[in-house]
Amino acid sequence: MERSLVESVFLFSLNVAGWFWGVVSFVPWYYLTGRQNLVRRQKIQAKPTSPVPGAPYRDVEHFDALVTTLYKGITTMDQLFRRAVQLYAFRKCLGTREILQEVDEVQQNGRVFKKQVRGEYHWLTFAQVDDRARNLGNGLTALGQERKKNIVIFAGTRAEWMIALQSCFANSFPVVTIYATLGDDAVVHGINQTDVEFVITDAELLPKLAAIAHKLKNVRHIIYIGEISKSAMIDFPRNMKMTSMHDVEELGSRPENTLFLQFIFGKIRNLLGGRVRQMLSGGAPLSADTQSFMNVCFCCPVVQGYGLTETCSGGTICNSWDMTAGRVGPPIPSTEIKLVSWEEGGYTIRDKPHPRGEVVIGGANVTLGYFKNPKKTAEDFEVDRNGQRWFHTGDIGVFHDDGCLQIIDRKKDLVKLQAGEYVSLGKVEAALAQSQYSENVCAYADSLKTYAVCLVVPRPKQLKQLAASMSIPTEDWNALCSNAAITKAVLKDLQTVGKSAKLEKFEIPQKITLVAEQWTPESELVTAALKLKRNNITSFYHDTLQAMYN
């Protein structure tokens, strides 16, 4: 009996030890043997959205709603890569092994394969890839590649291929990929079918591309990767420009500490302290030429914003990486903007290639109206059925393909001449403001006449220099402004400036008057923001304006 008891205790202890060992060893066994995959295979992975036959299936992990983004707020390939750059800026991204030599390797069946002997990997970090992609995109833009316009990548798999792809994603260049192994006819078809002007290719593929160049309808730029072999026979038509990808990246790069920037523009930067990273212009539109010039001089992005007092200054603002000039950017997050056709002025949302019309801003930042002026409030403000307030700005805008707004005209400043042409007074004033002699300009047009006229507040220093060059006394400012010879010379300069700004003939003033008075807020001729009070000016100078027409 004692022996039986001992055996029972022993067996019980053995069972307990076995159970304990099973529990302890289950977890590593489960994961190391892949057993969890066998268990997962038994799970339902997708099921129909309804019991109705033919209903679509959805993944059970995301059954309630389809997944539209991998990460919240990431909706484009560029945003996805930018996220990777932020998280892993200094980690390895793209690696390339240098080819040391090529050797012939004879197989058992007698066939000879070329085998490459390669060296160690040379790595680019995520940040370096991002820099090169951005530079390439800027360079392509400088050469004329436009957003939403196709571009071909005709190259073998390599790091530069991925850099070019990321560059296209970042700049909204739709990518057309063509296999490097395709035949001539297929390559010609792919390039012509997609109407591309830019082709990115390998240096090794240049001879193949040159052989079919005469069949390519629209190609103007060949961007090649790598070095061109001295023995290669490459002859492209004169209308096709060949540039290395390295040179395009250099064109698009913007180094901060080059000798050129330091010595040529250093003094200009130092006027603002030398540490300005970005400048924002608002209040009045910058001409594209002025904006581009300021970008260069201050060695930093000079961007434009657009807003009005009636919208608490909110409207649009350009991104610092937007290299274009003359636009005011996309709507800010708190507003939405729509264009409303103005048939009489010839601007409609049906216009091609881009919709045009009056800019109307909606959002919580739109004010309630004008204080104690219900009539004016009713004219310019509206509330839709959803309770959202909208303000009709009176500005004429155009939305580009990338969603950026450009102000092109002013509805409230348009005057119809006797012959039927419309003169945009604001457009004329913006153009003539570029003259070296004009400090302020107010254009005027009588609908019963066939031409426009202008009131010009001249710049004292420049006007006196002009007078001195013509041997005209400069002591009496009023006499100087009323001098016929001086007025004629300034008019000639304004007309030249107007032609350079591509104003129509009927938009260029035929007569001007130089006014001696300075326009200040105290005189009630301009606002506190120095914008013209057109009605006040035309009333104050009524006799002068009529005299120019008489």
C-alpha positions as CSV (number, residue, x, y, z in Angstrom):
1,M,0.0,0.0,0.0
2,E,2.8,2.4,0.8
3,R,4.4,1.6,-2.6
4,S,1.1,2.4,-4.3
5,L,0.9,5.7,-2.5
6,V,4.4,6.6,-3.5
7,E,3.7,5.9,-7.2
8,S,0.6,8.0,-7.1
9,V,2.4,11.0,-5.6
10,F,5.2,10.5,-8.2
11,L,2.8,10.4,-11.1
12,F,0.9,13.5,-9.8
13,S,4.1,15.4,-9.4
14,L,5.1,14.4,-12.9
15,N,1.8,15.6,-14.3
16,V,2.1,18.9,-12.6
17,A,5.6,19.3,-13.9
18,G,4.5,18.4,-17.4
19,W,1.6,20.9,-17.2
20,F,3.9,23.6,-15.9
21,W,6.4,23.0,-18.7
22,G,3.7,23.0,-21.3
23,V,2.5,26.4,-20.1
24,V,6.0,27.9,-19.9
25,S,7.0,26.6,-23.3
26,F,3.8,27.4,-25.1
27,V,4.6,31.1,-25.8
28,P,8.0,30.5,-27.5
29,W,6.6,27.5,-29.3
30,Y,3.7,29.5,-30.5
31,Y,5.8,32.3,-32.0
32,L,8.9,30.4,-33.0
33,T,7.2,27.6,-34.9
34,G,4.7,29.9,-36.8
35,R,1.8,28.2,-35.0
36,Q,0.1,31.6,-34.7
37,N,-0.1,31.7,-38.5
38,L,-2.0,28.4,-38.5
39,V,-4.4,29.8,-36.0
40,R,-4.9,33.0,-38.0
41,R,-5.7,31.0,-41.1
42,Q,-8.7,29.7,-39.4
43,K,-10.1,33.2,-38.7
44,I,-12.6,34.9,-41.0
45,Q,-10.7,37.6,-42.8
46,A,-13.5,39.2,-44.8
47,K,-17.2,39.1,-44.9
48,P,-20.0,40.6,-47.0
49,T,-21.5,43.9,-46.0
50,S,-25.0,42.6,-46.1
51,P,-26.8,39.2,-46.5
52,V,-28.0,40.2,-50.0
53,P,-26.4,38.0,-52.6
54,G,-23.6,39.8,-54.5
55,A,-22.9,42.2,-51.6
56,P,-19.3,43.4,-51.6
57,Y,-16.9,41.9,-49.1
58,R,-14.8,43.9,-46.6
59,D,-11.9,43.1,-44.4
60,V,-13.2,42.3,-40.9
61,E,-10.5,44.5,-39.3
62,H,-11.9,47.6,-41.0
63,F,-15.5,46.5,-41.7
64,D,-17.3,49.7,-40.6
65,A,-15.5,52.0,-43.0
66,L,-13.0,51.7,-45.8
67,V,-9.5,52.9,-45.1
68,T,-8.5,55.8,-47.3
69,T,-5.2,56.7,-45.7
70,L,-2.4,54.7,-44.2
71,Y,-1.8,57.5,-41.6
72,K,-4.2,60.2,-40.5
73,G,-3.8,63.3,-42.7
74,I,-1.5,61.6,-45.2
75,T,-3.3,61.6,-48.5
76,T,-0.5,61.8,-51.1
77,M,2.7,59.9,-51.9
78,D,4.7,63.1,-51.2
79,Q,3.1,63.4,-47.8
80,L,3.9,59.8,-47.0
81,F,7.6,60.3,-48.0
82,R,7.7,63.6,-46.0
83,R,6.5,61.7,-42.9
84,A,9.3,59.1,-43.4
85,V,11.8,62.0,-43.7
86,Q,10.6,63.5,-40.5
87,L,10.8,60.2,-38.6
88,Y,14.0,58.8,-40.1
89,A,15.9,61.7,-41.6
90,F,19.4,60.3,-40.9
91,R,18.7,56.7,-41.5
92,K,19.6,54.8,-44.6
93,C,17.2,55.2,-47.5
94,L,18.7,54.3,-50.9
95,G,21.9,52.3,-51.3
96,T,24.1,51.9,-54.4
97,R,26.9,49.5,-54.9
98,E,29.7,50.6,-57.2
99,I,30.5,48.4,-60.1
100,L,34.2,47.5,-59.8
101,Q,34.5,45.3,-62.9
102,E,32.6,43.0,-65.2
103,V,33.7,39.4,-65.8
104,D,32.5,36.6,-68.1
105,E,31.3,33.6,-66.2
106,V,31.0,30.4,-68.3
107,Q,28.1,28.1,-67.3
108,Q,28.1,24.3,-67.4
109,N,26.0,24.4,-70.6
110,G,28.6,26.6,-72.3
111,R,26.6,29.8,-72.1
112,V,28.5,32.9,-71.0
113,F,27.0,35.3,-68.5
114,K,28.4,38.7,-67.6
115,K,28.9,39.0,-63.9
116,Q,29.4,42.2,-62.1
117,V,31.8,42.5,-59.2
118,R,30.5,45.2,-56.9
119,G,31.9,47.1,-54.0
120,E,30.4,48.3,-50.7
121,Y,27.1,50.1,-50.5
122,H,27.1,53.9,-50.7
123,W,24.0,55.1,-48.8
124,L,21.8,58.2,-49.1
125,T,19.8,59.1,-46.0
126,F,16.1,60.0,-46.2
127,A,17.1,63.7,-45.7
128,Q,19.6,63.5,-48.5
129,V,17.1,61.9,-50.9
130,D,14.6,64.5,-50.0
131,D,17.1,67.3,-50.7
132,R,18.0,65.9,-54.1
133,A,14.3,65.3,-55.0
134,R,13.4,68.9,-54.1
135,N,16.3,70.3,-56.0
136,L,15.5,68.3,-59.0
137,G,11.9,69.4,-58.9
138,N,12.9,73.1,-58.6
139,G,15.3,72.6,-61.5
140,L,12.7,71.0,-63.7
141,T,10.3,73.8,-62.9
142,A,12.9,76.4,-63.8
143,L,13.4,74.6,-67.2
144,G,9.6,74.8,-67.9
145,Q,8.1,71.7,-66.5
146,E,4.6,72.5,-65.3
147,R,2.4,71.0,-62.6
148,K,-0.2,68.5,-63.8
149,K,1.8,68.0,-67.0
150,N,3.1,64.5,-67.7
151,I,6.8,63.6,-67.5
152,V,8.4,60.4,-68.6
153,I,10.9,58.3,-66.6
154,F,12.6,56.0,-69.1
155,A,15.4,54.3,-67.1
156,G,16.6,51.2,-65.4
157,T,16.1,50.6,-61.6
158,R,18.5,52.7,-59.6
159,A,18.6,55.3,-56.8
160,E,18.1,58.2,-59.2
161,W,15.0,56.6,-60.6
162,M,13.4,56.8,-57.1
163,I,14.7,60.3,-56.5
164,A,13.1,61.4,-59.8
165,L,9.9,59.7,-58.8
166,Q,9.8,61.5,-55.4
167,S,10.5,64.7,-57.1
168,C,7.6,64.3,-59.4
169,F,5.3,63.4,-56.5
170,A,6.4,66.5,-54.6
171,N,5.7,68.8,-57.6
172,S,2.5,67.3,-58.9
173,F,4.2,66.1,-62.2
174,P,2.1,63.0,-63.3
175,V,4.7,60.2,-63.9
176,V,4.7,58.1,-67.1
177,T,7.1,55.1,-66.5
178,I,8.4,53.3,-69.6
179,Y,10.4,50.0,-69.2
180,A,14.0,50.3,-70.3
181,T,13.6,46.9,-72.1
182,L,10.8,48.0,-74.4
183,G,11.3,48.1,-78.2
184,D,11.6,51.3,-80.2
185,D,8.0,51.4,-81.4
186,A,6.6,50.9,-77.8
187,V,8.8,53.7,-76.5
188,V,7.7,56.1,-79.2
189,H,4.1,55.2,-78.6
190,G,4.4,55.7,-74.8
191,I,6.1,59.1,-75.2
192,N,3.8,60.5,-77.9
193,Q,0.6,59.2,-76.4
194,T,1.2,61.1,-73.1
195,D,2.3,64.4,-74.7
196,V,5.4,64.9,-72.6
197,E,8.0,67.5,-73.1
198,F,10.5,66.2,-70.5
199,V,12.1,62.7,-70.5
200,I,14.3,61.5,-67.7
201,T,16.5,58.6,-68.9
202,D,19.8,56.7,-68.3
203,A,23.0,57.8,-70.1
204,E,23.1,54.2,-71.4
205,L,19.7,54.7,-73.1
206,L,20.6,57.9,-74.8
207,P,21.7,56.2,-78.1
208,K,18.4,54.4,-78.2
209,L,16.5,57.6,-77.5
210,A,18.5,59.5,-80.1
211,A,17.7,56.9,-82.8
212,I,13.9,57.5,-82.4
213,A,14.1,61.3,-81.6
214,H,12.8,62.3,-85.0
215,K,9.5,60.4,-84.2
216,L,8.9,62.1,-80.9
217,K,6.4,64.9,-81.3
218,N,6.6,67.1,-78.3
219,V,9.9,66.3,-76.4
220,R,12.1,69.3,-75.8
221,H,14.2,68.3,-72.8
222,I,16.2,65.1,-72.2
223,I,17.4,64.7,-68.6
224,Y,20.0,61.9,-68.4
225,I,21.4,60.1,-65.4
226,G,25.0,59.1,-65.1
227,E,28.0,59.8,-67.4
228,I,27.9,59.7,-71.2
229,S,30.4,57.3,-72.7
230,K,33.0,58.9,-75.0
231,S,32.4,56.3,-77.6
232,A,28.6,56.8,-77.6
233,M,27.1,58.2,-80.9
234,I,24.4,60.6,-79.7
235,D,22.8,63.1,-82.0
236,F,19.5,64.8,-81.0
237,P,17.6,67.3,-83.1
238,R,18.3,71.0,-82.4
239,N,14.9,71.5,-80.7
240,M,15.8,68.9,-78.0
241,K,18.1,70.1,-75.2
242,M,20.1,67.5,-73.3
243,T,21.0,68.1,-69.7
244,S,22.5,65.9,-67.0
245,M,20.3,65.2,-63.9
246,H,23.1,66.5,-61.7
247,D,23.1,69.9,-63.5
248,V,19.3,70.1,-63.1
249,E,19.6,69.4,-59.4
250,E,22.3,72.1,-59.2
251,L,19.9,74.5,-61.0
252,G,17.2,73.8,-58.4
253,S,19.4,73.9,-55.3
254,R,19.5,77.0,-53.2
255,P,22.6,77.1,-51.0
256,E,22.5,79.5,-48.2
257,N,26.2,80.4,-47.8
258,T,27.6,80.6,-51.3
259,L,30.1,83.4,-52.1
260,F,27.7,84.7,-54.7
261,L,24.9,85.2,-52.2
262,Q,27.2,86.5,-49.5
263,F,29.0,89.2,-51.5
264,I,26.3,90.2,-54.0
265,F,23.2,90.2,-51.8
266,G,24.8,90.2,-48.3
267,K,24.3,93.9,-47.8
268,I,20.6,93.7,-48.8
269,R,20.0,90.9,-46.4
270,N,21.9,92.7,-43.6
271,L,19.5,95.7,-43.9
272,L,16.9,93.4,-42.3
273,G,19.3,91.9,-39.8
274,G,20.6,89.0,-42.0
275,R,18.5,86.3,-40.5
276,V,15.1,86.7,-42.3
277,R,13.9,83.3,-43.4
278,Q,10.7,84.2,-45.1
279,M,8.7,87.3,-46.1
280,L,5.0,87.7,-46.5
281,S,3.4,90.4,-48.6
282,G,-0.2,91.5,-48.2
283,G,-2.4,94.6,-48.5
284,A,-1.8,95.0,-52.2
285,P,-0.7,92.6,-55.0
286,L,2.9,92.2,-55.9
287,S,3.7,92.0,-59.6
288,A,5.3,88.7,-60.6
289,D,8.5,90.5,-61.6
290,T,8.8,92.3,-58.3
291,Q,8.2,89.2,-56.3
292,S,10.8,87.2,-58.2
293,F,13.3,90.1,-57.8
294,M,12.7,90.2,-54.1
295,N,13.1,86.4,-53.8
296,V,16.6,86.8,-55.3
297,C,17.7,89.9,-53.4
298,F,16.7,88.7,-50.0
299,C,17.7,85.1,-50.6
300,C,14.5,83.8,-49.0
301,P,11.0,83.0,-50.0
302,V,8.8,86.1,-50.6
303,V,5.2,84.9,-50.6
304,Q,1.9,86.6,-51.0
305,G,-1.3,86.4,-49.0
306,Y,-4.8,87.6,-49.8
307,G,-7.5,88.7,-47.5
308,L,-9.8,91.6,-46.7
309,T,-11.0,93.6,-43.6
310,E,-14.4,91.9,-44.2
311,T,-12.8,88.5,-43.8
312,C,-10.6,89.4,-40.8
313,S,-7.7,89.4,-43.2
314,G,-8.2,85.7,-43.8
315,G,-8.3,84.3,-47.3
316,T,-5.3,82.6,-48.9
317,I,-1.5,82.3,-48.3
318,C,1.2,80.9,-50.4
319,N,3.4,78.0,-49.2
320,S,7.1,78.9,-48.7
321,W,8.1,76.1,-51.1
322,D,6.0,77.4,-54.0
323,M,8.4,78.8,-56.5
324,T,5.8,80.5,-58.7
325,A,5.2,84.3,-58.6
326,G,2.1,86.4,-59.0
327,R,-0.2,84.0,-57.2
328,V,-1.7,84.3,-53.7
329,G,-1.8,80.6,-52.7
330,P,-4.5,78.2,-51.6
331,P,-7.3,79.0,-49.1
332,I,-6.3,78.9,-45.5
333,P,-7.8,76.1,-43.4
334,S,-10.6,78.2,-41.9
335,T,-12.0,79.4,-45.2
336,E,-13.4,78.2,-48.4
337,I,-13.4,80.1,-51.6
338,K,-15.6,79.9,-54.7
339,L,-15.7,81.7,-58.0
340,V,-19.0,83.2,-59.3
341,S,-19.3,83.9,-63.0
342,W,-19.5,87.5,-64.1
343,E,-20.9,87.2,-67.6
344,E,-20.9,90.9,-68.4
345,G,-17.2,91.1,-67.7
346,G,-16.4,88.0,-69.7
347,Y,-15.3,85.9,-66.7
348,T,-17.0,82.6,-66.1
349,I,-16.5,79.4,-64.2
350,R,-16.7,77.6,-67.5
351,D,-13.6,79.3,-68.9
352,K,-10.8,77.1,-70.2
353,P,-8.1,76.1,-69.2
354,H,-9.1,77.4,-65.8
355,P,-12.3,78.7,-64.2
356,R,-12.5,82.4,-63.6
357,G,-14.9,84.7,-61.8
358,E,-15.6,86.9,-58.8
359,V,-13.8,85.7,-55.6
360,V,-16.3,84.9,-52.9
361,I,-15.0,83.9,-49.4
362,G,-16.9,81.9,-46.9
363,G,-16.1,80.8,-43.3
364,A,-16.3,81.7,-39.7
365,N,-13.9,84.6,-40.3
366,V,-16.4,86.5,-42.5
367,T,-17.7,89.5,-40.5
368,L,-21.4,90.3,-39.9
369,G,-21.4,93.2,-42.2
370,Y,-20.9,97.0,-42.3
371,F,-21.7,99.0,-39.2
372,K,-25.1,100.8,-39.6
373,N,-25.0,100.2,-43.3
374,P,-27.6,97.5,-44.1
375,K,-27.9,98.4,-47.7
376,K,-24.1,97.9,-48.4
377,T,-24.2,94.8,-46.2
378,A,-27.0,93.2,-48.3
379,E,-25.0,94.0,-51.5
380,D,-21.8,92.3,-50.4
381,F,-22.7,89.6,-47.9
382,E,-24.9,86.6,-48.0
383,V,-25.8,83.6,-45.8
384,D,-26.4,80.2,-47.5
385,R,-29.0,77.7,-46.3
386,N,-26.4,76.0,-44.1
387,G,-25.9,79.2,-42.2
388,Q,-22.5,80.0,-43.6
389,R,-21.6,83.6,-44.3
390,W,-20.1,84.6,-47.7
391,F,-18.4,87.8,-48.8
392,H,-18.3,88.9,-52.4
393,T,-14.9,90.6,-52.7
394,G,-15.3,92.3,-56.1
395,D,-12.0,90.8,-57.1
396,I,-11.7,88.6,-60.2
397,G,-9.7,85.4,-59.7
398,V,-8.6,82.3,-61.4
399,F,-7.9,78.9,-59.8
400,H,-4.9,77.0,-61.2
401,D,-4.7,73.2,-61.4
402,D,-3.0,73.0,-58.1
403,G,-5.7,74.9,-56.3
404,C,-3.8,78.2,-56.0
405,L,-5.7,81.4,-56.5
406,Q,-4.5,84.3,-58.7
407,I,-6.1,87.7,-58.7
408,I,-6.4,89.0,-62.2
409,D,-8.9,91.8,-62.2
410,R,-11.2,94.0,-60.1
411,K,-14.9,93.8,-60.9
412,K,-15.7,97.1,-59.2
413,D,-13.0,98.9,-61.1
414,L,-14.1,97.9,-64.6
415,V,-15.3,100.6,-67.0
416,K,-16.8,100.0,-70.4
417,L,-15.6,102.5,-73.0
418,Q,-17.7,103.9,-75.8
419,A,-16.3,101.3,-78.3
420,G,-17.3,98.4,-76.0
421,E,-13.9,97.5,-74.5
422,Y,-13.6,97.0,-70.8
423,V,-10.8,98.9,-68.9
424,S,-9.7,97.5,-65.6
425,L,-8.6,100.5,-63.6
426,G,-6.9,98.5,-61.0
427,K,-5.0,96.5,-63.6
428,V,-3.8,99.7,-65.3
429,E,-2.7,101.2,-62.0
430,A,-0.8,98.1,-60.9
431,A,1.1,98.1,-64.2
432,L,1.9,101.9,-64.3
433,A,3.1,101.8,-60.7
434,Q,6.2,100.1,-62.0
435,S,7.3,103.4,-63.6
436,Q,10.3,105.0,-62.0
437,Y,8.4,108.3,-61.9
438,S,5.1,107.2,-60.3
439,E,4.6,107.3,-56.5
440,N,0.9,106.9,-56.9
441,V,-1.4,106.4,-59.8
442,C,-5.2,106.7,-60.3
443,A,-6.6,105.6,-63.6
444,Y,-9.8,107.0,-64.9
445,A,-12.1,106.2,-67.8
446,D,-15.2,107.9,-69.1
447,S,-17.7,105.4,-70.5
448,L,-18.6,108.1,-73.2
449,K,-15.0,108.3,-74.4
450,T,-12.7,105.9,-76.2
451,Y,-9.5,106.2,-74.1
452,A,-8.3,106.2,-70.5
453,V,-6.5,109.0,-68.6
454,C,-4.4,109.0,-65.4
455,L,-3.6,111.2,-62.4
456,V,0.0,110.6,-61.3
457,V,1.6,111.6,-58.0
458,P,5.3,111.8,-59.1
459,R,8.4,110.8,-57.1
460,P,10.1,114.1,-56.3
461,K,13.7,112.8,-56.6
462,Q,13.2,111.1,-60.0
463,L,11.1,114.0,-61.4
464,K,13.7,116.5,-60.4
465,Q,16.5,114.4,-62.0
466,L,14.4,114.3,-65.2
467,A,13.9,118.0,-65.2
468,A,17.6,118.6,-64.6
469,S,18.5,116.4,-67.6
470,M,16.1,118.6,-69.7
471,S,17.6,121.8,-68.2
472,I,14.3,122.7,-66.6
473,P,14.4,124.6,-63.2
474,T,13.5,122.3,-60.2
475,E,12.9,124.9,-57.4
476,D,9.2,125.3,-57.9
477,W,7.5,122.0,-57.4
478,N,4.0,123.1,-58.6
479,A,5.6,124.6,-61.8
480,L,7.5,121.4,-62.3
481,C,4.4,119.2,-62.1
482,S,2.5,121.5,-64.6
483,N,5.4,121.7,-67.1
484,A,4.2,120.4,-70.5
485,A,7.6,118.9,-71.5
486,I,8.0,117.1,-68.2
487,T,4.4,115.7,-68.4
488,K,5.1,114.5,-72.0
489,A,8.3,112.7,-70.9
490,V,6.5,111.0,-68.0
491,L,3.6,110.0,-70.2
492,K,6.0,108.4,-72.7
493,D,7.6,106.4,-69.9
494,L,4.2,105.3,-68.6
495,Q,3.2,104.2,-72.0
496,T,6.4,102.2,-72.4
497,V,5.8,100.5,-69.0
498,G,2.2,99.8,-70.0
499,K,3.3,98.1,-73.2
500,S,5.9,96.0,-71.3
501,A,3.2,94.9,-68.9
502,K,1.2,93.8,-72.0
503,L,-1.7,96.2,-71.5
504,E,-4.1,96.6,-74.4
505,K,-3.8,99.7,-76.5
506,F,-7.1,101.0,-75.1
507,E,-5.9,100.4,-71.5
508,I,-2.8,102.6,-71.9
509,P,-3.6,106.2,-70.9
510,Q,-3.5,108.7,-73.7
511,K,-3.2,111.7,-71.3
512,I,-2.0,112.3,-67.8
513,T,-1.8,115.0,-65.2
514,L,1.0,115.3,-62.7
515,V,-0.5,116.4,-59.3
516,A,1.6,118.2,-56.8
517,E,-0.3,117.1,-53.8
518,Q,0.7,114.1,-51.8
519,W,-2.1,111.6,-51.2
520,T,-2.3,110.8,-47.5
521,P,-5.0,109.4,-45.2
522,E,-5.4,112.9,-43.7
523,S,-6.4,114.2,-47.2
524,E,-9.1,111.5,-47.4
525,L,-7.7,110.4,-50.8
526,V,-6.3,107.1,-49.6
527,T,-7.1,104.7,-46.8
528,A,-4.9,104.1,-43.7
529,A,-3.5,101.2,-45.7
530,L,-2.7,103.7,-48.5
531,K,-5.3,102.2,-50.9
532,L,-7.0,104.6,-53.3
533,K,-10.3,106.1,-52.3
534,R,-11.4,106.2,-55.9
535,N,-14.7,108.1,-55.4
536,N,-13.0,110.8,-53.3
537,I,-10.2,111.2,-55.8
538,T,-12.5,111.5,-58.9
539,S,-14.6,114.0,-57.0
540,F,-11.6,116.1,-55.8
541,Y,-10.0,116.2,-59.3
542,H,-13.3,116.3,-61.2
543,D,-12.4,119.5,-63.2
544,T,-8.8,118.1,-63.9
545,L,-10.2,114.8,-65.3
546,Q,-12.7,116.6,-67.5
547,A,-10.0,118.9,-68.8
548,M,-8.0,115.9,-70.0
549,Y,-11.0,114.8,-72.1
550,N,-11.7,118.3,-73.4
